[in-house]
Amino acid sequence: MPTSVKMPRLGESVAEGTIGSWLKNEGDWVERDESLAEIITDKINAELPSPVAGRLTKILVKVDETVPVGADIAVLEEKADVTTSPPAEPAPGPDAAPVENPDRAQTMVMENTSGYDGNDSMSSDQATGAHVEERQRISPLARRLAREHDIDLNAIAGTGTGGRVRKEDILAYVEQRQVAPTPIGAQFIAPSSPSSEPTYNPPAPATVGEQFIAPSAPTTVEEEGIEVITPSRMRLAIAEHMVRSKRTSPHATTVVEVDMTNIARWLEKNKDDFKKREGNSISYVPFVMKAVCEGIRKFPYMNSSWSEDNKIILKKHINLGMAVATDEGLVVPTLYDADQYTLAGLAKQISIIAQRARANKLTIQDLQGSTFVVNNPGTFGTILSVPIINQPHAGILSMDSVVKRPVVIEDDAIAVRHMMYLCLSFDHRILDGAGAGGFLQTVRTKLQSYGREIDVY
């Protein structure tokens, strides 16, 4: 039975994807959940798992071709008569014994590339051929970066599985190559032969920003001191999404000031012990997220979206998006059912998502399903930020720096308090000022309700 493989949606606002590379060829056998292709989008790059076990009978979309989400990209055949006959990589000789175990047929090449089998029967030519075939499994980002920098991939020892060349290998190689000073006009000219390339050392683990396509080199120098830069795919996507958001939603903004003194003092006193006990840090973010969940429960329209047929869609689950700045741009991974966690649980989940991002392990699910976003530009020292709504949400909240300043308190006394601004941008089609103001007031009241002792469990 034929099964269509469709372009997945790799992110809330992603409408299309590009085939970076096919990891299987037409006629190859594919197991269920085995990587079938590498997909490049403006938010994330991921390997697409096969939805079923079967033979890849037809590739409908070529490498580097971009198609909309949901478009058919390949066809798999699940016929019973092919379930036990996946193709073996090397062609067997006339005296070769039949392979009874299909998994064994697929793993023999990997075992023999080491130059050894039980009977010492593998020839050097076979080993070389298998090695070359394995090296063809090149990350699409690595291939694109290699083309941009005119790099011979044979000069790079890949650090991926089976010697696969990854984007981290290319970036490290380019960095090493650019260490030596070169004339301005020759900075991006590749050496004439692989022998003149510098020695390559495997890179350190990838940072969050390295999971995305690096921006292109300057395309044109108009005159001295001016460059024309080709933006990265991610930068172009952010530009498109921001413009579309402002055109789609009539943005309105409201701001409140919050006294964070008791939370600040508790963090100063307990954050080190908390980290020793739990293995992860705790900051203001879990407190704000917890308060946002309470605000959404009281004002559910903040957890909704406006549909194309002019309906309001209320979301039953509170899935908070965390705006994360990377070297290449902004990503918004999702913390699902955030209202079900304690403060300690939120801190743990935030840490897990951050570690996953640093390890370049954000998944398709990580960038889907958010219903409201909490942005934290305060980490950069900002005191007031007006965010743009992440479509198709009803609103987005920015939390800025907690700073000490004199404040008039009860009995007209003046005291130094830890103060923070919360700025809410909301879709005026869905909410009016009363609803938005009520939501912010609920968040503010929750944050100011904590005493000197806080139970984070």
N, C-alpha and C positions, 0 to 999 in steps of 0.2 A: 504494500500500500504506500503510495507516495505521500510524503509529508513536506510541506513548505516550511522553509526557515525564513523568518522575517527579521527585518532590521529592528533591534530592540530600542526602547527609549532609555537612554543612559543619562537621565537627569530630568528634573521637573520641567525645565524650560527648553529642553533640547528637542528640536523638531526634525533633525536629520542626522545621518551618520555616514562616515566614509569607511570603505573597506581598506584597512591598512595592509593586510596580507591574508592570503588563504593558507591555513596551516594544513589543509588536506587538498588533494587533487581530485578531479573527477575520476570516479572508479574506485577511490579509496574507501575502505571500511572505517566507520566511525562508531565508537561506543557512546552510549548515552552519557551526557555531561562531559564528554571529551571535547577539548578545545577544537573548534571548527575554523574560526577566523578571528582576526584581530580587528576590532572596530575602533575608529578614531572619531571622537566628537569634540565639541568645543569645551566640554567640562571634564571629560574623563576618557581614558583609553583602556579598553578591557578586551579580554578574550571571550568570544561568544561560545558558550557550551552548546553541544548538540542536544536538541530536545528529545531525540530518540536514538536508538541503535539502528544502524542501517548503512547502506552504501550511498556515497555522494554521487548522484547520477547527473546532476546538472548545476553548474555555477552560473547564476543569472546576472551577477554584478561583478564587474572587473575591479582589480586593485586600483585604488585612488579614485574610484567613482563614488559620488555622493548621491544618496537616495533618501527619501523621506522615511520617517519612523513608520513601521508597519508594512513597508514594501517587501515583496518576496525577493530574497537574495540567493536562495539555493533550493534544491530539491533533494530530499533523501528518500531512498526506497527501502521499505521494511519487509520485503518479500522473505518468506520462510526459506526459500531455496538458496538464499545468499547469507543466511545468518551464521553459517559455520565455515565460510570460506573467505575470510579477510585476506587480502594479498600480502604475501611475504615480501620484504624489502629486496633482498638479493635474489637473483635468478638461480634456482637450484641446478646443480649439475645432473648429468644423466643417471648417476648412481646414488643420487640423494634419496634418503628415506622420506616417506610422507610424514608430514607434521600433524600430529593428532590434536594438539592443543593450540588453538588460534593465538592465545596470549603468548605462547612460546615462540610462535612464528614472528610476532612483532618485536619480541625482546631479544631475539638472537642477534640482530644487527648491533644493538647497543652493547651486548656482551662481547661480540667479536671485534668491535672497533678497538678494544684494548690490545688486540694482537694475539689473543689466546682463546682457544676452545679446548674441550676435553681431549681431542685427538691431534692438536697442533695442525689442523688441516686447512686453516684459513690462509689464503694467499695475501701478500702485501697489497696487490692490486685491489682486492675486495675491500681490505681495510681502508685504503685510500679513498675508494669510491664511496664507501659508507660515510667516511668523515666529511667528504665534500658535500654529500647529500644532507648530512646533519647541519653543516654550516649554512645551508641555504635557509634554515629557519632563523630568519633575521627579523627582529622587531620592526614594525612599520615606522616607528619613530627613529630607530637607528638608520633605517634605509633613507628616510627623508633628510635626516641630519647629514648623513654621508654625502648625499647628492648636493646639499647646500654648501658643504665645505670641501667638495671634490676629494673625497677620501676613498682610498682603495680598501675595501672591507677585508681583503685577504691579509692586510698588514696589522689587523687587530685581533688579538686573542680574546674571544668572547668569554664572559664570566657567567653566562646563563647556562641552563641545563644543556648538557651535551655540547658545550662550546658555543652556545647561541649568543650572537652579538646583540647587546641591549643598548638602549639609549644612553645609559650611564657610561658604558664603554666609550661611546662616541664622544660624549661631553668631556670625559676625562682625557681622551686622546687629543681633542682639539685644544684643551687647556694646556696640556704638556707641549703641544706643537707651537703654541703662541708664546711660550715662555721666552724663547729666543727672539731678540729684537729683529725685525725685518723692515725694509723700506715700506713707506706708506702704500705705494702702489702695488706691493707684492704681498700684502697681508693675507689675502684670501686666495692666493695662487697655490695650487697643490704642487708638492715636489714631483719631479719628473719620473721617479721610480720608487718602488717600495723600499729600496735599500737606503734611500736618503731620509726615510721617516724616523722619528725619534723612537727610542725604546718605550714600549707601552707597559704600564703597571696597572693592575686592576683597580677600579675606583672604590672609594668608601661607599657605604650604603647611601641610597638616593634620599635627598631631602624632599619635602612636600612639593616644592615647586618643580622638581625635576620630572614629575610624572606627566608634565604637559610638554607640548612642542615648544622648543626654544624659539624666541623671536628671530626672524631672519636678519642677516647682516644688512647694513645700510645699502640701499639699492642705488642711490644717487647722491652725489655731492654737488649741490647746485653752485656753491661758491664757498669761499673760505669761512669756516665756522658754522656752516649750515649743512645738515644731513636730512635726507628723506628716508624714513624708516618704513619698512613693510611690517605692520603689526602681526603678532602671532595669531593663530586661529582663535585662541582663547580670548585675546584682547578684542578681536573683531566681534566675537560672540557677545562679550560683555557690552560693547558699544551698541550692538543691535538690540540687546535685551533692555538696556536702560532707556533707549529712545522709545522702544515699543511700550515699555511700562508707563512712561510719561504720557504717551499718546493714548494708551488704553484706559488708564485709571485717572480720574480727576483727583489728584493728590491734595490732601489737606494735612496740616501738621499741628500738633499740640504738644506742649512741654510742661513737665512738673519738676519740682525740686524735691529731693528726698534726703532726709537726715539718716545717714548710714552709720552714725557714731557707734551704736551698740554692736553692730555687725563688725565694724572695723576693729573695735577693741577686742572682740572675741577672736577674730582672726589673728591679731597680733599676739594674743596669749596662747592660742591653741593650734595654729596651723602647723607648727613643727611637729608637735605630738601626733596630730592627725596623720601627717605624712608617714611618720614612723610606724604608726599603727595600721594604716590602710594601704600604704605603698604608693599612694598618689596624693597630689596636693589638692587643696580646696581654696577657692577664691570667691569673689563677689558673684561670679556668674551663676553658680547653682542657686544662690538666694534669689537672684532676679528671675531665673527660670521658674523656680517654685512659685514666686509671686505672680508671674505671667500665667501660669496654669490656673491659679485661683481666679485671676481676672477673666480668663477665657470661660471658665465654668459659670461665672456670673454674667458675662456678656458673650454668649456663644456666637454671635454674628461676627466677632473678631476672628473666629476660626472657620471662615467660609470663603466662598469665591463667587464671582459673577459669571454666569455662563453666556455662551454666544447667543442663546435663544432667550436672553433676558430673564433668567431665573437665578435665585440665590441658592447655592448649594452649601448646606451646613455639614461640616465634617464632625463625625462623632469621636474620632480619635485625635488627641492633642499630640501631634508630632512636630517637635520644635526643630527648626533648622538653625544651625550654628554658622554664622558667617565667618569664614576663615580666609585671611589674607595670605597669599603665597607670593613667591617671587614673580610669577607670571600673571597673577590676577586673583580673582575672588572665586571661591567655591563654597557651597553651602551643604555640608553633610547633615544627615537627619538623625535626631535622637527620638526614636519611636516611643509613643505612650509615655511621654515625659512626666505626666501627672501621676503616674504610678510609682515613682521613685521618691525616696527620702532625700534629704539634702546630701547625705553621704553617698547615696546611690547615684544621684545626679553628678556629683563630683567624679565618681568612678567612671560613669559612662562618658563624660566629657574627656577624661584622661584616655580611655580606650580609643575613642574616635581620633584624638590627637595622635596617639601612637600609631594607629593604623595609617593615618595620613603621612606621618613621617617615614613609615616603612614602605610607602608607596603601595598600600594594600587597600585603598578605598575601592569598594565594590559597587556594582550597579545599584544595589539596594541602598547603599549609603547616600546616594544622591537623588533618591526618589522619595515621594510621599510626604514631604514637609507641608505643614498647614499654616505655620506662622514662624517668623524668623526673629531671633534675638541677635543683634549686632553689638560688638564690643570694641568700638574704636578707642575707648578709654585707655586701652593698653598702650596706645601711642601718645598719650598725654592730652588728648582732645578734651575740651570742656563742654562743647555743644555741637552735635552733628545731626543733620537732617537727612535721613536715609531715603532711598528710592525703593518702592515696593517690589518684592520678588514675585513676579506674576506666576500663578493667578491668585495670590493671596489677597486677603482683605487689609492687611497691615503689616508693619515691621517696626520693631522697637530698637532704638539705639541707647546703650548705656555708656555714659562718658566717665571721665576720671573722677575718682573720689578725692576731693581736696579739702584741706582745712581752711575754714574762713569764719570770721565773726558773724554770729547770727543772733537775732533777737528771739529769745525764748519766753517762757512763762514769766509773768510779773514784769515784763519789759526789761528783763535782764539780758545782758550781752554775754555770749559764751562762744568759745571756739568749738565748732562742730565739724564732723566729717560729712560733707555735702556732695551730692551727685545729681546731675540732670538726666532725666529720662525723656527722650524725644520719640513720639509716636507719629509715623506717617500712615494715613489710612485712606482707603478707597471711599470717596464721598458718595459713590453710587450705593454702597452697602450701609454705611454708617454716617450718622450726623454727629455734630459736636457733642451732643449729650451722651451718646453711647461711647464715643471715643474718650471723652473726659471721665465718664464713669469707670471705664476700664482702667485708665491711668490712675485714678484715685484709689481703686481697689488694689492695684499693684503697689502704690505708694504706702497705703495703710498697712499692708502685709509686711513690707520691708521695715517699717517703723515700729511694728508691734513686737519685735524681738527684744528681750531683756538682756541683762548682762550675761546670763547663763543660757546657752542655746543647745537644745537637744537636736543634733543633726541626724539622729536615727529614728 
